[in-house]
Amino acid sequence: MNHTPVDAEVEGIARELEKYVSLHSTAADTPEGIARWWLDRREQPTLNSVEAALARLVERGVLVRRLLPDGHCVYACAPGSAFRRNPIS
């Protein structure tokens, strides 16, 4: 299967977001906030690329997407994800 540069960029963003949630399993944010705060990049990727990466991670069960009453979406680590840490008792 041939991968386009866009596919490679989206997959790179997805890997970076996976790493972020592995370190911050309780984090949750909008796509705009994720692009700004979760990605450690000099140049911010396009919002379309970030949203495509988020969709891939939702499909893989890494993240969940929650629709807020105001119509915005928030993404967070999926409850069953390997990245979700057990609370310390």
MODELLER restraints for C-alpha pairs under 7 A, 6 or more apart:
rsr = mdl.restraints
at = mdl.atoms
rsr.add(forms.Gaussian(group=physical.xy_distance, feature=features.Distance(at['CA:10:A'], at['CA:49:A']), mean=5.52, stdev=0.5))
rsr.add(forms.Gaussian(group=physical.xy_distance, feature=features.Distance(at['CA:10:A'], at['CA:50:A']), mean=6.93, stdev=0.5))
rsr.add(forms.Gaussian(group=physical.xy_distance, feature=features.Distance(at['CA:10:A'], at['CA:52:A']), mean=6.44, stdev=0.5))
rsr.add(forms.Gaussian(group=physical.xy_distance, feature=features.Distance(at['CA:10:A'], at['CA:53:A']), mean=5.18, stdev=0.5))
rsr.add(forms.Gaussian(group=physical.xy_distance, feature=features.Distance(at['CA:11:A'], at['CA:53:A']), mean=6.46, stdev=0.5))
rsr.add(forms.Gaussian(group=physical.xy_distance, feature=features.Distance(at['CA:13:A'], at['CA:50:A']), mean=6.74, stdev=0.5))
rsr.add(forms.Gaussian(group=physical.xy_distance, feature=features.Distance(at['CA:13:A'], at['CA:53:A']), mean=6.06, stdev=0.5))
rsr.add(forms.Gaussian(group=physical.xy_distance, feature=features.Distance(at['CA:14:A'], at['CA:53:A']), mean=4.78, stdev=0.5))
rsr.add(forms.Gaussian(group=physical.xy_distance, feature=features.Distance(at['CA:14:A'], at['CA:54:A']), mean=6.76, stdev=0.5))
rsr.add(forms.Gaussian(group=physical.xy_distance, feature=features.Distance(at['CA:14:A'], at['CA:57:A']), mean=6.67, stdev=0.5))
rsr.add(forms.Gaussian(group=physical.xy_distance, feature=features.Distance(at['CA:16:A'], at['CA:39:A']), mean=6.78, stdev=0.5))
rsr.add(forms.Gaussian(group=physical.xy_distance, feature=features.Distance(at['CA:17:A'], at['CA:38:A']), mean=6.86, stdev=0.5))
rsr.add(forms.Gaussian(group=physical.xy_distance, feature=features.Distance(at['CA:17:A'], at['CA:39:A']), mean=6.95, stdev=0.5))
rsr.add(forms.Gaussian(group=physical.xy_distance, feature=features.Distance(at['CA:20:A'], at['CA:38:A']), mean=6.52, stdev=0.5))
rsr.add(forms.Gaussian(group=physical.xy_distance, feature=features.Distance(at['CA:21:A'], at['CA:77:A']), mean=6.39, stdev=0.5))
rsr.add(forms.Gaussian(group=physical.xy_distance, feature=features.Distance(at['CA:21:A'], at['CA:83:A']), mean=6.62, stdev=0.5))
rsr.add(forms.Gaussian(group=physical.xy_distance, feature=features.Distance(at['CA:22:A'], at['CA:83:A']), mean=4.96, stdev=0.5))
rsr.add(forms.Gaussian(group=physical.xy_distance, feature=features.Distance(at['CA:25:A'], at['CA:77:A']), mean=5.80, stdev=0.5))
rsr.add(forms.Gaussian(group=physical.xy_distance, feature=features.Distance(at['CA:25:A'], at['CA:83:A']), mean=6.13, stdev=0.5))
rsr.add(forms.Gaussian(group=physical.xy_distance, feature=features.Distance(at['CA:25:A'], at['CA:84:A']), mean=5.43, stdev=0.5))
rsr.add(forms.Gaussian(group=physical.xy_distance, feature=features.Distance(at['CA:25:A'], at['CA:85:A']), mean=6.72, stdev=0.5))
rsr.add(forms.Gaussian(group=physical.xy_distance, feature=features.Distance(at['CA:26:A'], at['CA:77:A']), mean=6.72, stdev=0.5))
rsr.add(forms.Gaussian(group=physical.xy_distance, feature=features.Distance(at['CA:27:A'], at['CA:76:A']), mean=6.06, stdev=0.5))
rsr.add(forms.Gaussian(group=physical.xy_distance, feature=features.Distance(at['CA:28:A'], at['CA:74:A']), mean=6.30, stdev=0.5))
rsr.add(forms.Gaussian(group=physical.xy_distance, feature=features.Distance(at['CA:28:A'], at['CA:75:A']), mean=5.42, stdev=0.5))
rsr.add(forms.Gaussian(group=physical.xy_distance, feature=features.Distance(at['CA:28:A'], at['CA:76:A']), mean=4.38, stdev=0.5))
rsr.add(forms.Gaussian(group=physical.xy_distance, feature=features.Distance(at['CA:29:A'], at['CA:74:A']), mean=5.00, stdev=0.5))
rsr.add(forms.Gaussian(group=physical.xy_distance, feature=features.Distance(at['CA:29:A'], at['CA:75:A']), mean=5.56, stdev=0.5))
rsr.add(forms.Gaussian(group=physical.xy_distance, feature=features.Distance(at['CA:29:A'], at['CA:76:A']), mean=6.90, stdev=0.5))
rsr.add(forms.Gaussian(group=physical.xy_distance, feature=features.Distance(at['CA:30:A'], at['CA:73:A']), mean=5.82, stdev=0.5))
rsr.add(forms.Gaussian(group=physical.xy_distance, feature=features.Distance(at['CA:30:A'], at['CA:74:A']), mean=4.50, stdev=0.5))
rsr.add(forms.Gaussian(group=physical.xy_distance, feature=features.Distance(at['CA:30:A'], at['CA:75:A']), mean=6.21, stdev=0.5))
rsr.add(forms.Gaussian(group=physical.xy_distance, feature=features.Distance(at['CA:31:A'], at['CA:50:A']), mean=6.77, stdev=0.5))
rsr.add(forms.Gaussian(group=physical.xy_distance, feature=features.Distance(at['CA:31:A'], at['CA:51:A']), mean=6.36, stdev=0.5))
rsr.add(forms.Gaussian(group=physical.xy_distance, feature=features.Distance(at['CA:32:A'], at['CA:47:A']), mean=6.92, stdev=0.5))
rsr.add(forms.Gaussian(group=physical.xy_distance, feature=features.Distance(at['CA:35:A'], at['CA:44:A']), mean=6.65, stdev=0.5))
rsr.add(forms.Gaussian(group=physical.xy_distance, feature=features.Distance(at['CA:35:A'], at['CA:50:A']), mean=6.49, stdev=0.5))
rsr.add(forms.Gaussian(group=physical.xy_distance, feature=features.Distance(at['CA:57:A'], at['CA:63:A']), mean=5.57, stdev=0.5))
rsr.add(forms.Gaussian(group=physical.xy_distance, feature=features.Distance(at['CA:58:A'], at['CA:64:A']), mean=5.53, stdev=0.5))
rsr.add(forms.Gaussian(group=physical.xy_distance, feature=features.Distance(at['CA:58:A'], at['CA:65:A']), mean=6.99, stdev=0.5))
rsr.add(forms.Gaussian(group=physical.xy_distance, feature=features.Distance(at['CA:61:A'], at['CA:78:A']), mean=6.37, stdev=0.5))
rsr.add(forms.Gaussian(group=physical.xy_distance, feature=features.Distance(at['CA:61:A'], at['CA:81:A']), mean=6.39, stdev=0.5))
rsr.add(forms.Gaussian(group=physical.xy_distance, feature=features.Distance(at['CA:62:A'], at['CA:77:A']), mean=6.03, stdev=0.5))
rsr.add(forms.Gaussian(group=physical.xy_distance, feature=features.Distance(at['CA:62:A'], at['CA:78:A']), mean=5.45, stdev=0.5))
rsr.add(forms.Gaussian(group=physical.xy_distance, feature=features.Distance(at['CA:62:A'], at['CA:81:A']), mean=5.30, stdev=0.5))
rsr.add(forms.Gaussian(group=physical.xy_distance, feature=features.Distance(at['CA:63:A'], at['CA:75:A']), mean=6.34, stdev=0.5))
rsr.add(forms.Gaussian(group=physical.xy_distance, feature=features.Distance(at['CA:63:A'], at['CA:76:A']), mean=5.36, stdev=0.5))
rsr.add(forms.Gaussian(group=physical.xy_distance, feature=features.Distance(at['CA:63:A'], at['CA:77:A']), mean=4.43, stdev=0.5))
rsr.add(forms.Gaussian(group=physical.xy_distance, feature=features.Distance(at['CA:63:A'], at['CA:78:A']), mean=4.50, stdev=0.5))
rsr.add(forms.Gaussian(group=physical.xy_distance, feature=features.Distance(at['CA:64:A'], at['CA:75:A']), mean=5.60, stdev=0.5))
rsr.add(forms.Gaussian(group=physical.xy_distance, feature=features.Distance(at['CA:64:A'], at['CA:76:A']), mean=5.48, stdev=0.5))
rsr.add(forms.Gaussian(group=physical.xy_distance, feature=features.Distance(at['CA:64:A'], at['CA:77:A']), mean=6.15, stdev=0.5))
rsr.add(forms.Gaussian(group=physical.xy_distance, feature=features.Distance(at['CA:64:A'], at['CA:78:A']), mean=4.98, stdev=0.5))
rsr.add(forms.Gaussian(group=physical.xy_distance, feature=features.Distance(at['CA:65:A'], at['CA:73:A']), mean=6.47, stdev=0.5))
rsr.add(forms.Gaussian(group=physical.xy_distance, feature=features.Distance(at['CA:65:A'], at['CA:74:A']), mean=5.77, stdev=0.5))
rsr.add(forms.Gaussian(group=physical.xy_distance, feature=features.Distance(at['CA:65:A'], at['CA:75:A']), mean=4.65, stdev=0.5))
rsr.add(forms.Gaussian(group=physical.xy_distance, feature=features.Distance(at['CA:65:A'], at['CA:76:A']), mean=6.78, stdev=0.5))
rsr.add(forms.Gaussian(group=physical.xy_distance, feature=features.Distance(at['CA:66:A'], at['CA:73:A']), mean=5.48, stdev=0.5))
rsr.add(forms.Gaussian(group=physical.xy_distance, feature=features.Distance(at['CA:66:A'], at['CA:74:A']), mean=5.20, stdev=0.5))
rsr.add(forms.Gaussian(group=physical.xy_distance, feature=features.Distance(at['CA:66:A'], at['CA:75:A']), mean=6.30, stdev=0.5))
rsr.add(forms.Gaussian(group=physical.xy_distance, feature=features.Distance(at['CA:67:A'], at['CA:73:A']), mean=4.52, stdev=0.5))
rsr.add(forms.Gaussian(group=physical.xy_distance, feature=features.Distance(at['CA:67:A'], at['CA:74:A']), mean=6.50, stdev=0.5))
rsr.add(forms.Gaussian(group=physical.xy_distance, feature=features.Distance(at['CA:77:A'], at['CA:84:A']), mean=6.59, stdev=0.5))
